[in-house]
Amino acid sequence: MRVTLMIPALNEAKALPATIANVAALDPQPDEILLVDGGSEDETVALARAAGWRTELSPTRGRGPQINFGVEQAGGDLVCILHADSLLPPDAITHIRRVLADRRIALATFLPIIRGEKTRWFTTAHNWWKTYYPIVTHPHLFVRGVRLLFGDHAMFFRRTDYLRIGGIPADATIMEEADLCIGFARLGKLRMTRKPVITSDRRIAAWGPLKANFIYLKVGLAWTFGMRHRLKDMYPDVR
């Protein structure tokens, strides 16, 4: 099946060179590489075009709206959302096809390893623990198979399934992955695979590990208790 690798981006010129090199080394290559830009004011789009990537400007800024727009535009049967500061394993495309060959799986991710100058093992472990938060926060959803698979895990799914559940809610700009997990759980299993993706520690480097993990926890609790309107203010930009 055709695979679209989609990168939602905004002012990611600093992170993109490493991502471009990583994507160029994938074997096999994705059938389509699509960068969905939110109106960058730096060289993000120019870098993507120079790499031969297809670029599209989203009519609405925000990761949720950009992902929705990107899936609509995607030419692949399978779509993997890759954050601009995350790096896939060389056989990622084969892995995506193999996992989604199981029709029981509706949504899957890679295993995130947070790394910069050093590997952030505590926050990496917290990322794994967070996937089980619905045991406490939404037990009625957990028994239905909901597990929180976050975007920096490099989520992948069937395009038709995404369109079937209506994608990400229009007002979701933070924690949009959590809403997506709830939607996909209606169709099948959610799975975090053991194949690693390396994701940047830039937030931890900017905030420090204690503050970063406190912010992650605070945002997760705010989402749980329906305080979506406050999430953006709780999650400052570090680009």
TORKOL-4160 file (C-alpha; in steps of 0.2 Angstrom, whole numbers, padded with zeros to 4 digits, m for minus):
239
<pt num="1" X="0000" Y="0000" Z="0000"/>
<pt num="2" X="0006" Y="0018" Z="m0003"/>
<pt num="3" X="0013" Y="0027" Z="0012"/>
<pt num="4" X="0012" Y="0046" Z="0014"/>
<pt num="5" X="0025" Y="0053" Z="0027"/>
<pt num="6" X="0017" Y="0069" Z="0033"/>
<pt num="7" X="0026" Y="0083" Z="0042"/>
<pt num="8" X="0015" Y="0096" Z="0050"/>
<pt num="9" X="0027" Y="0111" Z="0053"/>
<pt num="10" X="0029" Y="0129" Z="0058"/>
<pt num="11" X="0045" Y="0138" Z="0058"/>
<pt num="12" X="0055" Y="0122" Z="0059"/>
<pt num="13" X="0071" Y="0127" Z="0049"/>
<pt num="14" X="0082" Y="0123" Z="0063"/>
<pt num="15" X="0076" Y="0105" Z="0065"/>
<pt num="16" X="0072" Y="0101" Z="0047"/>
<pt num="17" X="0090" Y="0097" Z="0040"/>
<pt num="18" X="0092" Y="0082" Z="0052"/>
<pt num="19" X="0074" Y="0076" Z="0048"/>
<pt num="20" X="0077" Y="0078" Z="0029"/>
<pt num="21" X="0094" Y="0068" Z="0030"/>
<pt num="22" X="0085" Y="0055" Z="0040"/>
<pt num="23" X="0070" Y="0053" Z="0028"/>
<pt num="24" X="0082" Y="0052" Z="0013"/>
<pt num="25" X="0090" Y="0037" Z="0021"/>
<pt num="26" X="0074" Y="0027" Z="0023"/>
<pt num="27" X="0074" Y="0011" Z="0014"/>
<pt num="28" X="0062" Y="0009" Z="0006"/>
<pt num="29" X="0057" Y="0027" Z="0003"/>
<pt num="30" X="0039" Y="0033" Z="0007"/>
<pt num="31" X="0028" Y="0035" Z="m0009"/>
<pt num="32" X="0025" Y="0053" Z="m0004"/>
<pt num="33" X="0033" Y="0065" Z="0008"/>
<pt num="34" X="0021" Y="0080" Z="0012"/>
<pt num="35" X="0026" Y="0095" Z="0023"/>
<pt num="36" X="0010" Y="0104" Z="0028"/>
<pt num="37" X="0015" Y="0122" Z="0033"/>
<pt num="38" X="0006" Y="0133" Z="0045"/>
<pt num="39" X="0013" Y="0149" Z="0038"/>
<pt num="40" X="0031" Y="0148" Z="0042"/>
<pt num="41" X="0042" Y="0164" Z="0043"/>
<pt num="42" X="0058" Y="0156" Z="0041"/>
<pt num="43" X="0066" Y="0144" Z="0028"/>
<pt num="44" X="0055" Y="0129" Z="0032"/>
<pt num="45" X="0046" Y="0128" Z="0015"/>
<pt num="46" X="0062" Y="0132" Z="0005"/>
<pt num="47" X="0071" Y="0118" Z="0014"/>
<pt num="48" X="0057" Y="0105" Z="0011"/>
<pt num="49" X="0056" Y="0110" Z="m0007"/>
<pt num="50" X="0074" Y="0109" Z="m0010"/>
<pt num="51" X="0074" Y="0091" Z="m0003"/>
<pt num="52" X="0060" Y="0087" Z="m0016"/>
<pt num="53" X="0046" Y="0086" Z="m0004"/>
<pt num="54" X="0029" Y="0091" Z="m0008"/>
<pt num="55" X="0023" Y="0106" Z="0002"/>
<pt num="56" X="0006" Y="0113" Z="0005"/>
<pt num="57" X="0000" Y="0128" Z="0015"/>
<pt num="58" X="m0013" Y="0124" Z="0028"/>
<pt num="59" X="m0028" Y="0137" Z="0028"/>
<pt num="60" X="m0028" Y="0136" Z="0047"/>
<pt num="61" X="m0013" Y="0136" Z="0058"/>
<pt num="62" X="m0011" Y="0124" Z="0072"/>
<pt num="63" X="m0006" Y="0106" Z="0073"/>
<pt num="64" X="m0023" Y="0098" Z="0073"/>
<pt num="65" X="m0030" Y="0108" Z="0058"/>
<pt num="66" X="m0014" Y="0106" Z="0049"/>
<pt num="67" X="m0015" Y="0087" Z="0051"/>
<pt num="68" X="m0033" Y="0087" Z="0046"/>
<pt num="69" X="m0029" Y="0097" Z="0030"/>
<pt num="70" X="m0014" Y="0086" Z="0026"/>
<pt num="71" X="m0023" Y="0069" Z="0028"/>
<pt num="72" X="m0036" Y="0076" Z="0016"/>
<pt num="73" X="m0022" Y="0081" Z="0003"/>
<pt num="74" X="m0012" Y="0065" Z="0006"/>
<pt num="75" X="m0011" Y="0053" Z="m0009"/>
<pt num="76" X="m0006" Y="0037" Z="0001"/>
<pt num="77" X="m0017" Y="0024" Z="0008"/>
<pt num="78" X="m0007" Y="0024" Z="0024"/>
<pt num="79" X="m0001" Y="0040" Z="0033"/>
<pt num="80" X="0012" Y="0042" Z="0046"/>
<pt num="81" X="0013" Y="0059" Z="0055"/>
<pt num="82" X="0031" Y="0064" Z="0058"/>
<pt num="83" X="0035" Y="0078" Z="0069"/>
<pt num="84" X="0049" Y="0089" Z="0062"/>
<pt num="85" X="0061" Y="0086" Z="0076"/>
<pt num="86" X="0059" Y="0067" Z="0076"/>
<pt num="87" X="0069" Y="0054" Z="0067"/>
<pt num="88" X="0063" Y="0037" Z="0060"/>
<pt num="89" X="0072" Y="0020" Z="0059"/>
<pt num="90" X="0078" Y="0016" Z="0042"/>
<pt num="91" X="0065" Y="0002" Z="0039"/>
<pt num="92" X="0051" Y="0013" Z="0045"/>
<pt num="93" X="0040" Y="0012" Z="0029"/>
<pt num="94" X="0041" Y="m0007" Z="0029"/>
<pt num="95" X="0036" Y="m0007" Z="0048"/>
<pt num="96" X="0021" Y="0004" Z="0045"/>
<pt num="97" X="0015" Y="m0008" Z="0031"/>
<pt num="98" X="0018" Y="m0023" Z="0041"/>
<pt num="99" X="0009" Y="m0017" Z="0057"/>
<pt num="100" X="m0006" Y="m0010" Z="0047"/>
<pt num="101" X="m0008" Y="m0026" Z="0037"/>
<pt num="102" X="m0017" Y="m0032" Z="0053"/>
<pt num="103" X="m0034" Y="m0025" Z="0050"/>
<pt num="104" X="m0038" Y="m0026" Z="0069"/>
<pt num="105" X="m0025" Y="m0012" Z="0072"/>
<pt num="106" X="m0033" Y="0005" Z="0069"/>
<pt num="107" X="m0019" Y="0017" Z="0075"/>
<pt num="108" X="m0001" Y="0013" Z="0079"/>
<pt num="109" X="0015" Y="0022" Z="0084"/>
<pt num="110" X="0034" Y="0020" Z="0086"/>
<pt num="111" X="0042" Y="0019" Z="0103"/>
<pt num="112" X="0049" Y="0036" Z="0107"/>
<pt num="113" X="0066" Y="0039" Z="0114"/>
<pt num="114" X="0070" Y="0057" Z="0119"/>
<pt num="115" X="0087" Y="0062" Z="0115"/>
<pt num="116" X="0098" Y="0077" Z="0112"/>
<pt num="117" X="0116" Y="0078" Z="0118"/>
<pt num="118" X="0111" Y="0064" Z="0130"/>
<pt num="119" X="0096" Y="0052" Z="0131"/>
<pt num="120" X="0083" Y="0058" Z="0143"/>
<pt num="121" X="0078" Y="0042" Z="0151"/>
<pt num="122" X="0067" Y="0048" Z="0164"/>
<pt num="123" X="0056" Y="0058" Z="0152"/>
<pt num="124" X="0056" Y="0044" Z="0140"/>
<pt num="125" X="0049" Y="0032" Z="0153"/>
<pt num="126" X="0036" Y="0046" Z="0158"/>
<pt num="127" X="0031" Y="0046" Z="0139"/>
<pt num="128" X="0028" Y="0027" Z="0141"/>
<pt num="129" X="0018" Y="0029" Z="0157"/>
<pt num="130" X="0007" Y="0043" Z="0150"/>
<pt num="131" X="0000" Y="0031" Z="0137"/>
<pt num="132" X="m0008" Y="0022" Z="0152"/>
<pt num="133" X="m0016" Y="0038" Z="0160"/>
<pt num="134" X="m0033" Y="0033" Z="0154"/>
<pt num="135" X="m0033" Y="0019" Z="0167"/>
<pt num="136" X="m0035" Y="0033" Z="0180"/>
<pt num="137" X="m0043" Y="0047" Z="0170"/>
<pt num="138" X="m0054" Y="0038" Z="0158"/>
<pt num="139" X="m0057" Y="0020" Z="0164"/>
<pt num="140" X="m0072" Y="0018" Z="0154"/>
<pt num="141" X="m0062" Y="0022" Z="0139"/>
<pt num="142" X="m0047" Y="0012" Z="0144"/>
<pt num="143" X="m0058" Y="m0004" Z="0144"/>
<pt num="144" X="m0063" Y="0000" Z="0126"/>
<pt num="145" X="m0044" Y="0000" Z="0122"/>
<pt num="146" X="m0040" Y="0019" Z="0123"/>
<pt num="147" X="m0022" Y="0022" Z="0126"/>
<pt num="148" X="m0014" Y="0039" Z="0123"/>
<pt num="149" X="m0002" Y="0038" Z="0109"/>
<pt num="150" X="0006" Y="0055" Z="0107"/>
<pt num="151" X="0012" Y="0063" Z="0091"/>
<pt num="152" X="0030" Y="0063" Z="0095"/>
<pt num="153" X="0028" Y="0044" Z="0094"/>
<pt num="154" X="0026" Y="0045" Z="0075"/>
<pt num="155" X="0007" Y="0040" Z="0073"/>
<pt num="156" X="0002" Y="0030" Z="0058"/>
<pt num="157" X="m0015" Y="0024" Z="0052"/>
<pt num="158" X="m0026" Y="0021" Z="0036"/>
<pt num="159" X="m0031" Y="0037" Z="0028"/>
<pt num="160" X="m0049" Y="0030" Z="0025"/>
<pt num="161" X="m0051" Y="0027" Z="0044"/>
<pt num="162" X="m0045" Y="0044" Z="0048"/>
<pt num="163" X="m0058" Y="0052" Z="0037"/>
<pt num="164" X="m0071" Y="0040" Z="0044"/>
<pt num="165" X="m0069" Y="0046" Z="0062"/>
<pt num="166" X="m0069" Y="0064" Z="0056"/>
<pt num="167" X="m0050" Y="0067" Z="0061"/>
<pt num="168" X="m0045" Y="0079" Z="0075"/>
<pt num="169" X="m0058" Y="0091" Z="0082"/>
<pt num="170" X="m0057" Y="0108" Z="0075"/>
<pt num="171" X="m0053" Y="0117" Z="0091"/>
<pt num="172" X="m0039" Y="0105" Z="0096"/>
<pt num="173" X="m0022" Y="0113" Z="0095"/>
<pt num="174" X="m0014" Y="0104" Z="0110"/>
<pt num="175" X="m0017" Y="0086" Z="0115"/>
<pt num="176" X="m0024" Y="0083" Z="0098"/>
<pt num="177" X="m0017" Y="0066" Z="0098"/>
<pt num="178" X="m0027" Y="0061" Z="0113"/>
<pt num="179" X="m0044" Y="0066" Z="0104"/>
<pt num="180" X="m0038" Y="0056" Z="0089"/>
<pt num="181" X="m0035" Y="0040" Z="0100"/>
<pt num="182" X="m0052" Y="0041" Z="0107"/>
<pt num="183" X="m0059" Y="0042" Z="0089"/>
<pt num="184" X="m0048" Y="0027" Z="0082"/>
<pt num="185" X="m0053" Y="0016" Z="0097"/>
<pt num="186" X="m0070" Y="0015" Z="0090"/>
<pt num="187" X="m0063" Y="0006" Z="0075"/>
<pt num="188" X="m0050" Y="m0006" Z="0082"/>
<pt num="189" X="m0034" Y="m0008" Z="0093"/>
<pt num="190" X="m0022" Y="0006" Z="0097"/>
<pt num="191" X="m0004" Y="m0001" Z="0098"/>
<pt num="192" X="0013" Y="0006" Z="0102"/>
<pt num="193" X="0026" Y="m0004" Z="0093"/>
<pt num="194" X="0044" Y="m0008" Z="0099"/>
<pt num="195" X="0052" Y="0000" Z="0084"/>
<pt num="196" X="0060" Y="0016" Z="0091"/>
<pt num="197" X="0059" Y="0034" Z="0084"/>
<pt num="198" X="0071" Y="0047" Z="0091"/>
<pt num="199" X="0063" Y="0063" Z="0096"/>
<pt num="200" X="0071" Y="0079" Z="0101"/>
<pt num="201" X="0074" Y="0085" Z="0119"/>
<pt num="202" X="0072" Y="0103" Z="0115"/>
<pt num="203" X="0058" Y="0106" Z="0127"/>
<pt num="204" X="0068" Y="0098" Z="0141"/>
<pt num="205" X="0083" Y="0107" Z="0136"/>
<pt num="206" X="0074" Y="0124" Z="0137"/>
<pt num="207" X="0064" Y="0120" Z="0153"/>
<pt num="208" X="0074" Y="0108" Z="0162"/>
<pt num="209" X="0067" Y="0090" Z="0166"/>
<pt num="210" X="0057" Y="0093" Z="0181"/>
<pt num="211" X="0048" Y="0108" Z="0174"/>
<pt num="212" X="0045" Y="0099" Z="0157"/>
<pt num="213" X="0037" Y="0084" Z="0165"/>
<pt num="214" X="0027" Y="0095" Z="0177"/>
<pt num="215" X="0020" Y="0104" Z="0161"/>
<pt num="216" X="0017" Y="0088" Z="0153"/>
<pt num="217" X="0007" Y="0082" Z="0168"/>
<pt num="218" X="m0002" Y="0098" Z="0170"/>
<pt num="219" X="m0008" Y="0099" Z="0152"/>
<pt num="220" X="m0013" Y="0081" Z="0153"/>
<pt num="221" X="m0024" Y="0084" Z="0168"/>
<pt num="222" X="m0031" Y="0100" Z="0160"/>
<pt num="223" X="m0036" Y="0090" Z="0145"/>
<pt num="224" X="m0044" Y="0076" Z="0156"/>
<pt num="225" X="m0055" Y="0089" Z="0165"/>
<pt num="226" X="m0061" Y="0098" Z="0150"/>
<pt num="227" X="m0050" Y="0113" Z="0151"/>
<pt num="228" X="m0045" Y="0113" Z="0133"/>
<pt num="229" X="m0046" Y="0132" Z="0131"/>
<pt num="230" X="m0032" Y="0134" Z="0143"/>
<pt num="231" X="m0020" Y="0121" Z="0135"/>
<pt num="232" X="m0011" Y="0132" Z="0123"/>
<pt num="233" X="m0006" Y="0144" Z="0137"/>
<pt num="234" X="0001" Y="0130" Z="0147"/>
<pt num="235" X="0012" Y="0124" Z="0133"/>
<pt num="236" X="0024" Y="0137" Z="0128"/>
<pt num="237" X="0033" Y="0137" Z="0111"/>
<pt num="238" X="0051" Y="0133" Z="0111"/>
<pt num="239" X="0056" Y="0135" Z="0093"/>
